[in-house]
Amino acid sequence: MPTITIDNCTAHYRMSKRASPDTPAAVCVHGSGADSVVWGYQVSRLSKQFRIIAPDLPGHGASEGAALESAEAYARWIDRFALALELDTFFLMGHSFGGAIVQEYSRLFPEKLKGILLIATGAGFKLSSSYRELHENGVDVERLNSDAIPASIRQGYDMLKKVSGPALHADLLAAGAFNSTAWISAIQVPALVLWGSADCITPRDLPEQLACMLPNASFHVIEHAGHVLMVEAVDAFNTAVAAFMIKISGYGK
């Protein structure tokens, strides 16, 4: 993996190797406790059409530093990352909590974006908010009676634990504090909101409402895909992503 120094820390990232420098770039932001490996099928399979760039966020994967405290802080880090790679304008794609980071970036730096892709995400997070409340009240989620929290939240939390890294806890707290409802309708950047029909972590109403609040967005369901739909339904996901970016950029028509 190539590296770059940001804030005196080494940041690792994945980047497609076959695309020419004049093709549109897309920066991919992973979700809570994850790293850039979740974008492996996009880096490899979309590389003929686009420059796909997927960083490990600070404190995640191979990147140095500590996990940041908020979606806004991560968005500002993404801007420093893009500047370091000399990206003037680009697409920005975010999964789950990464979608919150993309929303914050759209609020802060809309002029730098060709379009945004928001995957299995919302203007807020039910699971993360519930987890945050439990944590702040000192409740041990592991010991909760099965009737104490909704089955969907327990199932989603169990799934997150299976793929968690050391930054998961901090990310879930940051996600639980995130809420874009007060300003998301002012975002004019073209957007595609994607959701998998078998997602047990992000209920359909969250991404669907997000798409309705964004003035220039469309909502697309990928059938039989779960929360990590870019891994679970690679072909359908990549087809939808490529169609959106070609439509917006005009490249490859």
C-alpha positions in Angstrom: 0.0 0.0 0.0 1.3 3.5 -0.8 1.7 6.0 2.1 1.6 9.7 2.6 2.3 11.9 5.7 -0.6 13.8 7.2 -0.4 15.7 10.5 3.1 14.1 11.1 1.5 10.6 10.9 1.9 8.0 8.1 -1.4 7.3 6.3 -1.8 4.2 4.2 -4.2 4.0 1.3 -5.2 1.7 -1.6 -5.3 3.1 -5.1 -6.2 1.6 -8.5 -3.2 1.1 -10.7 -4.7 0.9 -14.2 -6.6 4.1 -14.5 -4.9 7.0 -16.3 -4.4 10.3 -14.4 -7.1 12.1 -16.4 -9.9 9.7 -15.3 -12.3 10.9 -12.5 -11.1 10.2 -9.0 -13.2 8.7 -6.2 -12.1 8.7 -2.6 -13.7 5.9 -0.6 -14.3 6.3 3.2 -14.7 3.2 5.3 -17.0 2.9 8.3 -16.7 2.3 12.0 -13.8 0.2 13.1 -13.0 -0.9 9.5 -10.3 0.0 7.1 -9.7 0.4 3.3 -9.8 -3.4 2.7 -13.6 -3.1 2.4 -13.1 -1.2 -0.9 -10.8 -3.9 -2.5 -13.4 -4.9 -5.1 -13.9 -1.3 -6.1 -10.1 -0.5 -6.3 -9.5 -3.5 -8.5 -12.7 -3.7 -10.6 -13.5 -0.1 -11.3 -9.9 0.9 -12.0 -10.3 0.9 -15.8 -12.8 3.7 -15.6 -11.9 5.6 -12.4 -9.1 6.3 -10.0 -10.4 4.7 -6.9 -8.5 5.8 -3.7 -9.3 4.3 -0.3 -7.5 5.5 2.8 -7.2 3.9 6.2 -8.5 6.7 8.4 -6.3 7.7 11.4 -6.0 4.9 13.9 -7.5 2.4 11.5 -5.9 -0.3 9.5 -2.2 0.5 8.9 -2.5 4.3 9.4 -0.8 5.9 12.4 -2.4 8.2 14.9 -5.5 7.9 17.0 -9.1 7.7 16.0 -10.7 11.1 15.7 -13.5 12.4 17.8 -16.2 13.3 15.2 -17.3 13.0 11.6 -16.4 16.6 11.1 -12.8 16.0 12.3 -12.5 13.1 9.9 -13.9 15.2 7.0 -11.2 17.8 7.6 -8.6 15.0 7.6 -10.0 13.8 4.3 -9.5 17.3 2.9 -5.9 17.3 4.0 -5.5 13.8 2.4 -7.0 15.0 -0.9 -4.8 18.1 -0.9 -1.7 15.9 -0.3 -2.7 13.8 -3.3 -3.3 17.0 -5.4 -7.0 16.1 -6.0 -8.8 19.3 -7.1 -12.2 17.8 -7.6 -13.4 14.3 -7.0 -16.2 11.9 -6.1 -16.5 11.0 -2.4 -18.0 7.7 -1.3 -18.7 6.7 2.3 -20.0 3.6 3.9 -22.0 3.6 7.2 -20.2 6.1 9.5 -18.1 6.9 6.5 -21.3 8.3 5.0 -21.5 10.8 7.9 -18.0 11.9 7.1 -19.0 12.4 3.5 -22.0 14.5 4.5 -19.7 16.7 6.7 -17.3 17.1 3.8 -20.1 18.1 1.6 -21.1 20.8 4.1 -17.6 22.1 4.5 -16.1 21.7 1.0 -18.9 21.4 -1.6 -16.9 23.1 -4.3 -14.4 20.3 -4.4 -16.9 17.5 -5.1 -18.2 16.2 -8.4 -20.7 14.0 -6.5 -21.2 11.9 -3.4 -22.2 8.3 -2.8 -23.7 7.5 0.5 -23.9 3.8 1.4 -25.9 2.1 4.2 -26.0 5.4 6.1 -28.3 8.2 7.3 -28.6 11.6 8.7 -28.2 9.9 12.1 -27.6 6.4 13.4 -30.1 4.4 15.5 -27.6 1.7 16.4 -24.8 4.1 17.3 -27.1 6.4 19.3 -28.4 3.4 21.3 -24.9 2.1 21.9 -23.8 5.6 23.0 -26.6 5.9 25.5 -25.9 2.5 26.9 -22.2 3.3 27.2 -22.7 6.7 28.9 -25.1 5.0 31.4 -22.4 2.4 32.2 -24.4 -0.5 30.9 -22.5 -3.7 29.9 -24.0 -4.6 26.5 -22.6 -8.1 26.8 -24.7 -8.8 29.9 -28.0 -7.2 28.8 -31.0 -9.4 29.0 -32.2 -10.3 25.5 -35.4 -8.3 26.0 -33.6 -5.2 27.2 -32.9 -3.8 23.7 -34.5 -4.4 20.3 -33.4 -7.5 18.4 -32.3 -5.4 15.5 -29.9 -3.3 17.6 -28.5 -6.4 19.3 -28.0 -8.2 15.9 -26.3 -5.1 14.4 -24.0 -4.7 17.4 -23.1 -8.4 17.3 -22.2 -8.0 13.6 -20.1 -4.9 14.2 -18.1 -6.7 16.9 -17.2 -9.5 14.5 -15.5 -7.0 12.1 -14.3 -4.5 14.7 -10.9 -3.0 15.2 -9.5 -1.0 18.1 -11.2 2.1 16.9 -14.7 0.7 16.8 -15.7 2.1 20.2 -14.6 5.7 19.4 -16.3 5.5 16.0 -19.6 4.4 17.4 -19.6 7.2 19.9 -18.8 9.7 17.1 -21.6 8.2 15.0 -24.0 8.4 17.9 -23.3 12.1 18.2 -23.7 12.8 14.5 -26.9 14.4 13.1 -27.1 16.3 9.9 -30.9 16.9 9.8 -30.4 20.7 10.5 -28.3 21.3 7.4 -28.4 18.3 5.0 -31.1 19.8 2.8 -28.7 22.7 1.9 -26.3 20.2 0.2 -26.6 20.7 -3.6 -24.0 18.2 -4.6 -25.3 15.3 -6.8 -25.8 12.3 -4.6 -26.6 8.6 -4.9 -27.8 6.8 -1.7 -27.4 3.0 -1.7 -28.9 0.5 0.7 -28.9 -3.3 0.8 -32.3 -5.0 1.3 -30.8 -7.4 3.9 -29.0 -4.8 6.0 -29.7 -5.4 9.7 -27.6 -2.6 11.0 -29.0 0.4 9.0 -32.8 0.2 8.6 -34.2 1.3 5.3 -35.9 4.4 6.7 -32.5 6.1 7.4 -31.0 6.1 3.9 -34.4 6.6 2.3 -35.1 9.7 4.4 -31.6 10.9 3.7 -32.2 10.7 0.0 -35.4 12.6 0.4 -33.7 15.4 2.4 -30.9 15.8 -0.2 -32.3 18.1 -3.0 -30.2 16.4 -5.8 -30.2 12.7 -4.8 -31.6 9.4 -5.9 -32.2 6.2 -3.7 -31.2 2.8 -5.0 -31.8 -0.6 -3.3 -29.5 -3.5 -4.0 -31.5 -6.7 -3.4 -30.2 -9.5 -1.1 -27.2 -7.4 0.1 -26.4 -6.8 3.7 -24.7 -3.9 5.4 -21.4 -4.2 3.6 -23.0 -4.3 0.2 -19.8 -3.3 -1.7 -18.4 -6.6 -0.7 -21.6 -8.7 -0.6 -23.0 -7.6 -3.9 -20.0 -6.5 -5.9 -21.3 -6.6 -9.4 -24.6 -4.8 -8.6 -22.9 -2.3 -6.4 -20.1 -1.5 -8.9 -22.7 -1.2 -11.8 -24.7 1.4 -9.8 -21.6 3.3 -8.8 -20.1 3.4 -12.2 -23.4 4.5 -13.8 -23.8 7.4 -11.4 -20.2 8.6 -11.8 -20.4 8.3 -15.6 -23.6 10.3 -15.6 -22.2 13.1 -13.5 -18.7 13.3 -15.0 -19.6 12.4 -18.6 -16.5 10.3 -18.7 -16.9 6.9 -20.4 -20.1 7.7 -22.2 
